[in-house]
Amino acid sequence: MKLKIVKFKKVKSTNDEAIKLIKKNKIHPTILTAETQKKGRGTMGKKWISKKGNLFISIFFELNSKKINYKVFSILNAHILKKILKKYSKSKIEIKWPNDLLIRGKKLCGILQEVIIFKNKKYLIIGIGINTLHSPNNKSFLSTSLKKFSNSTIKNIVILKDIILVYEKLLSDIRNHKISYLKKNYCKN
């Protein structure tokens, strides 16, 4: 299933923009990206510090609860992003349950899932912040960037294309397979 791509220069939050699109009835599965994000959000009301040059995206689609429970995406998302990002890193990437990816104990990526209901349908929004080029200073935790652990030049557009391809395949697989297939094929290291 093809994702519609929406690009922004500057937003408060890519997840907030996803919510706006859904409420405008623009509900085709979509991936949003922004060059800068002023008020990125993390889990439990935490702030995601968005340094310009890093990658900020949100993916949304209608959630068919009969086919797959949204909680399963917590597992799938972390494994999908780890698999994508590990090909750019010479150091091991680890999952810190439920929503972070770390290199050497420092945060590389955060994932925020939100479910909203619009016109009696559920939509899953997956917000992803990846420190591709810069490590934000945060009082709550240490962070790092992919650039610090890579042997090659990090290009957000290339990583974004990788993410799009995998999520397009995932959305197609959700329609055609059972949850055991998804876990087996997306949660491999």
N, C-alpha and C positions, 0 to 999 in steps of 0.2 A: 504494500500500500504506500503510495507516494505521500510524503509530507509536504505541505505548503510551507514555504520559507518566507519569514517576515523579518526584515532587518531594520534596526533602529540605531540612530546615532547615540541618543541619550534617553534614558528612562529612569524612573524611580526604582522599578523592579520589573524584571522580565515576567515573573509570576503575576504581578499586578496587571501587566499588559495582556497576558493570556486570559485572565479573568474578564477584562474589558471586552476582548474579542468574543468570548463565549456569550457574554451578556448582550452582545450585538448580533447574536445568532450566527456568527461566523465560526461554525463548529467543525469544519473539515480538519482532520488531524494536521497539526501545525507545529513548526519549530520556530521559535523567536530567538533572535540574538541581538545584543546591544554592544556598542563600543564602550559605553560607560553606563554605570548603574549607580544612582545616588543613594538609594535606600534598599540595598539587597537584604534579603531576609534569610535567616537560618532557622533551625528547629527551635521550638520552645521560646519563640520571640527574640532570639538572639539576632544580632546584626551580622550580615556578611559584608566584610570590607572589600570593596570592589576597586582594585587598582586598575587604572586604564592600561590596556594592553593585554589583560587577562581575558579569559573566555567566560561569558555569561550567557546562558541559554535557558529557555523553558520549552518543554514539549508538552502538548496537550492533545487528548483524544477522548472520545466517549468510552466509558468503562462499562463493559458488559459483565456484570457481577456473576452471571450464571456461568460464564466461561472462565473467568479468573478474578480472584479477590484482589483488591487493591494492595493489600498487605504483602502479597507475593512480590509486588514490584519493588519493595524495599530490598529484597534479596537480589532480584534480577538486576536492578539499576546499578548497585554497587559492583556486581560481578561484570556487567557489561562495560562499565567505565574503566574498571581495573584492566580488563583485557585490552581495551583500546589504548589506554595510556601506557601500559607496560612496554609497548613496542617503541616508545620514545624515551624510556628511562633505562639507564644502566644500573640503577638500584631497584631493589624489590619494592613493590607497592603493596601495602597491606590495607585490609578493610578494617575500620574501627566501627563496629556495629553501633547504630544501624545506618549511618548516613555519611560517613567520612572515608576518604582515602588518604593514607599517610605514606610518607617516605621518611625512614629513620625517625619515626615518632612525631614528625611534623606534618601539619595538615596541608595537603595538596589540593583536595577537592571536597566540596560539600554538596550534599543532595537534599533538597527539600521537596517532599511530596505533599500535595494538597488535593482534596476531593471537593468539588463544588457541585451543587445540584442546580440545574437550569431546565425549566420546562419538563420536570419530572424525569430527567436523565442525569446520570452521574458522569462527571468529567474528571479525569485524572490530570493534574498538572505536575510535571517533574521539573523542578528548578535545579540547575546545575551550575555551580561556580567552580572554575578550574584556574588555579594559579599557574598559568602557563609560563609567563615571563617574569612576574614580580611576586615577592613574598610580602604580603601586608603585615604591618605591625599590629598585633592584637594582644591586649592585656590578659585575655582568658586562655590563650593557647599559643604554641609556637607554630609558625607556618613556613612553608617552603615553596619553591616553584619548580616546575618541570625542567625549565632551562638549566637549573643548577645541576641536574642529574642526567643530562642528555649529551650524546655524542654528536647530535645533528642540530641544525637550526630548527627551532620550534616555530611553526606557522599555524596560527589559529584556524585559518581557512581549511587546512589539510585535516586537522583534528575534527573540525566541524563536519567536514564531508564524511569522515569515518563514522562519526556519531549518527549522522543522518542515515547512512547505509544500514547500520546495525538496527536502528529503531524502525526503519521501514520494513526490514526483514522480520523483526519481532512482531510488529503489528499484523503482518501477513500470517506469521506462524500462529499467533493467538487465534485467528479465525480457523485454522486448519488442524490444530493439534491440541493434545491434552496437556495439563500442567506438568506432568512427569516429563514429557518431551521438552518443554521449555526449560525446566530446571536442569535437565541433563545437558542440553545444548548451550545454555547461556550461563551456567554457573560452573563451567569447567575453568580451571586456571591455566 
